[in-house]
Amino acid sequence: MVKSNGLRVVLFPLPLQGVINPMIQLAKILHSRGFSITVIHTRFNAPKASSHPLFTFVEIPDGLSETEATTEDVTLLLTLLNQNCESPFRDCLNKLFQSAEKEKERISCLIDDSGWVFTQPLSQSLNLPRLVLNTFKVSFFTNHFLLPQLRHLTLLDSKQDDPVEEFPPLRKKEVLQILTEVLDSYSDMMLEQTKASSGLIFMSCEELDQDSLTQAREYFNVPIFMMGPSHIQFPASSSSLLSPDESSISWLDKQEDKSVIYVSFGSISTVSKSELMEIAWGLSNTDQPFLWVVRGCSDVQGKEWTEAIPEELMERLKEKGKIVKWAPQQEVLKHRAIGGFLTHNGWNSTVESICEGVPMICLPFRWDQLLNARFVTEVWMVGIHLEGKIERNEIEKAIRRLLLETEGEATRERMELLKEKVGSSVKQNGSAYRSVESLIDYISSF
Ligand code: UDX
């Protein structure tokens, strides 16, 4: 039992799986160092309080309709959440302050996500320091604020694959794709409020973000902390919003070492029915077993997506692989049978794959995933890029290259080295270990 230090930290994650996981891991780190934890969360995608009996959970209404809650349009979702949650969050924070006063406890700070754009003025008015947790790679978070200045780029000329100097190693076409999702007014607010905050915390480490840390420190001009791949010490499975299919592990137990390709596109992105078919054929045409997470199709309602796959193909798929709705991803990636990960390159998935030394086949869909995939394939060289081609032959070819050919062996060797470097960051005196120590000192000093 850890001795309480009499300080309480209030956490307010955005209700997205990829944000809840790092936030709960940070809560576990802080709790292990004596802080009491309160998590304020929306009704939508509420974390499972019963999985964390040592934390206090407080729910606020988010006003989302059923249709709004199922949208894949993250920008729309964030806009609605920011509109609807400001007043309930203010009431909730005021109540927490009143009860802390009664119990003679001190709330030392608020830690929330950079996507909340109303919390900075609110915490300032209460004299409460606010730290911003960000779940992107440091270089993405920093450089994406410069994107509005790149609106002069156009798709009209032929140089779409040229690198963009201001945002390496992204290609012009990728910068243009990301730009379609940038809401300038929202982005300006986020930047202003991040700069006014008491500090930034990234779920990354120097070993992965060396290229951008100095620039980020100058740009935001606030202390920056790197919590590292904390899931190594505090697995994210307890913060899963869906129940992971544990039979994935017993199925993997029956497969040969490094033979299985794991396929998952995170918690938000889904493919269309025709793309699903191409992936199904691609997987079926290789001789490798696979574990495939399918949450649904973007253009097929409910669970009917299985009907999109012809019976004969489904039979072949079942013979060679396993399809689940949600997997215990960290355990899966850790399993000796996994040989590669066909991924959308969400930052969590990318870091989890690196930490288990699993080379990747990259199929990014949007936003920071496009940058993460370029780092995986061109900077760290620990994966193969599908270049957006969701085609059966391309998928089959990439799986063969990664699992059966010498190119795959070399990729795996580079991945082992990266795994060692990143893993050592959270060990005693590693870069993330030291950064977390200074974060604890910093929060304790408020
Ligand atoms: C999104 C963005 O894509 C990501 O880049 C950003 O940093 C956070 O928000 P998401 O698309 O869900 O997140 O992907 P990712 O960041 O990879 O997070 C998914 C999480 O869900 C991972 O921790 C992964 O382990 C977990 N997961 C995924 C499971 O536990 N089981 C599954 O079957 C699939």
Residues whose N, C-alpha, C, O or C-beta is under 5 A from the ligand:
A	BS01	UDX	Q17 G18 V19 N21 T135 F136 A236 S264 F265 G266 S267 I268 V293 W326 A327 P328 Q329 Q330 N345 G346 W347 N348 S349 D368
